[in-house]
Amino acid sequence: MIKLDDWAEIRHLHSTGQHSKREIARLVGVSRGTVDRALAVDRAPTYQREPSGSSFDEFAGRDSGRTGGVVGVTVVVSGESR
């Protein structure tokens, strides 16, 4: 996935007309195919991912009842004896 900064730089360098696509690819550090794809679209790249859920979703509504809904924390201090 191309970064927004790279996409903007590719489009800027191409709009000036001073650089070939091959030279733009070398300057930005991407392939010529990436330069072609960046110039083919009018919108900036966006990353969209479908929410996949979590492995803890099945436990979300469950309360074990043992702690009354309160989660305890155990602190271990080393070097002290009590």
Stockholm file with secondary structure:
# STOCKHOLM 1.0

chainA/1-82         MIKLDDWAEIRHLHSTGQHSKREIARLVGVSRGTVDRALAVDRAPTYQREPSGSSFDEFAGRDSGRTGGVVGVTVVVSGESR
#=GR chainA/1-82 SS CCCHHHHHHHHHHHHHTCSCHHHHHHHHTSCHHHHHHHHHCSSCCCCCCCCCCCTTGGGTTCCCSSSTTCCCCCCCCTTCCC
#=GC SS_cons        CCCHHHHHHHHHHHHHTCSCHHHHHHHHTSCHHHHHHHHHCSSCCCCCCCCCCCTTGGGTTCCCSSSTTCCCCCCCCTTCCC
//
